[in-house]
Amino acid sequence: MIYYVSALLWVIPWTTDKLSVYVNNFKMFVCQALQTANVTLVFDRYFPSSIKAFTRMHIGGSTRVHKLTQEMLAPAKQVVLTNTKNKVQLNAMLAEGLLDSDYYKLKRRTSGDNQWFED
């Protein structure tokens, strides 16, 4: 099964508690999916000088940038998921949560540069 993480971010239940609760919800979703099939997660990559970044900048969305940590109370879902810098931080938090998880092992597949995310 292949999951596009940007879409999953909108459907996995958001929390009004700490962001660690959302990270756990994400890990539980992946863990449950692994019970029935192999799982591939596709994370967005954000290149600062790309056409897509230029388009995102002009579309708008939330302008409030947070320094996200798992211990902080979760900002509003719309604020996190409509701001590229917030979303990059959340994606990194989710990937780290998976990599540090005892639920399963995750194979990293990259396009040769061995990096997960770029600012």
Wavefront OBJ file of the C-alpha trace (Angstrom):
o trace
v 0.000 0.000 0.000
v 1.322 3.444 -0.910
v 0.289 6.450 1.179
v 0.867 10.082 0.299
v 1.670 11.651 3.672
v 0.389 15.122 2.735
v -3.067 13.609 2.241
v -2.838 11.531 5.427
v -2.089 14.658 7.443
v -5.612 15.903 6.721
v -7.458 12.666 7.550
v -5.659 11.411 10.666
v -7.487 12.852 13.699
v -5.941 16.135 14.855
v -5.381 16.818 18.530
v -5.895 19.762 20.828
v -3.375 18.130 23.167
v 0.401 17.904 22.629
v 1.743 17.233 19.145
v 3.127 13.938 20.475
v -0.498 12.696 20.492
v -0.772 13.430 16.760
v 2.576 11.712 16.107
v 1.270 8.653 17.999
v -1.985 8.737 15.976
v 0.116 8.733 12.807
v 2.287 5.838 14.012
v -0.819 3.846 14.989
v -2.324 4.416 11.529
v 0.851 3.119 9.865
v 1.102 0.223 12.322
v -2.488 -0.836 11.560
v -1.837 -0.566 7.809
v 1.228 -2.797 8.226
v -0.993 -5.542 9.651
v -2.478 -6.131 6.195
v 0.201 -5.080 3.677
v 3.619 -3.586 3.101
v 3.481 0.186 3.471
v 5.308 2.847 1.490
v 5.054 6.427 2.742
v 5.648 9.238 0.268
v 6.730 12.506 1.903
v 6.825 15.816 0.014
v 10.187 17.409 -0.565
v 10.342 21.164 -0.386
v 12.945 22.895 -2.540
v 13.093 26.615 -1.714
v 13.706 27.862 -5.257
v 11.314 25.534 -7.084
v 8.272 26.524 -9.134
v 6.093 24.702 -6.605
v 7.538 26.770 -3.718
v 6.891 29.963 -5.701
v 3.299 28.861 -6.329
v 2.760 27.972 -2.647
v 4.049 31.389 -1.623
v 1.488 33.141 -3.834
v -1.472 30.883 -3.007
v -1.404 31.995 0.585
v -2.485 29.929 3.530
v -1.379 30.475 7.068
v 1.465 32.907 7.584
v 2.090 32.013 11.230
v 5.281 29.969 11.511
v 5.707 27.935 14.688
v 8.724 26.177 16.132
v 7.004 22.808 16.481
v 7.959 20.329 19.191
v 6.221 17.169 20.312
v 5.769 18.614 23.804
v 3.901 21.756 22.737
v 0.135 22.026 22.471
v -0.854 21.523 18.849
v -1.666 24.720 16.979
v -4.815 24.664 14.866
v -4.697 22.035 12.104
v -5.225 24.685 9.406
v -2.278 26.739 10.712
v 0.130 23.800 10.595
v -0.974 22.182 7.347
v -1.333 25.318 5.214
v 2.106 26.754 5.994
v 5.027 25.090 4.238
v 7.549 25.731 7.036
v 5.173 24.269 9.633
v 4.425 21.281 7.410
v 8.129 20.559 6.837
v 8.638 20.503 10.611
v 5.646 18.203 11.108
v 6.855 15.822 8.373
v 10.278 15.648 10.039
v 8.629 14.987 13.398
v 6.535 12.158 11.911
v 9.520 10.560 10.158
v 11.598 10.722 13.340
v 8.705 9.233 15.288
v 8.545 6.326 12.871
v 12.297 5.784 12.848
v 12.452 5.824 16.649
v 9.427 3.567 16.970
v 9.567 0.007 18.272
v 6.437 -0.928 16.283
v 8.271 -1.806 13.116
v 11.342 -1.143 11.008
v 11.213 1.398 8.234
v 13.377 1.275 5.128
v 14.432 4.627 3.816
v 14.267 5.038 0.106
v 15.630 8.235 -1.320
v 16.743 9.416 -4.679
v 20.386 8.849 -3.842
v 21.128 11.834 -1.617
v 20.203 10.093 1.645
v 18.317 13.108 3.042
v 14.731 13.083 4.265
v 13.809 16.751 4.174
v 15.134 20.048 3.039
v 14.259 23.498 4.361
l 1 2 3 4 5 6 7 8 9 10 11 12 13 14 15 16 17 18 19 20 21 22 23 24 25 26 27 28 29 30 31 32 33 34 35 36 37 38 39 40 41 42 43 44 45 46 47 48 49 50 51 52 53 54 55 56 57 58 59 60 61 62 63 64 65 66 67 68 69 70 71 72 73 74 75 76 77 78 79 80 81 82 83 84 85 86 87 88 89 90 91 92 93 94 95 96 97 98 99 100 101 102 103 104 105 106 107 108 109 110 111 112 113 114 115 116 117 118 119
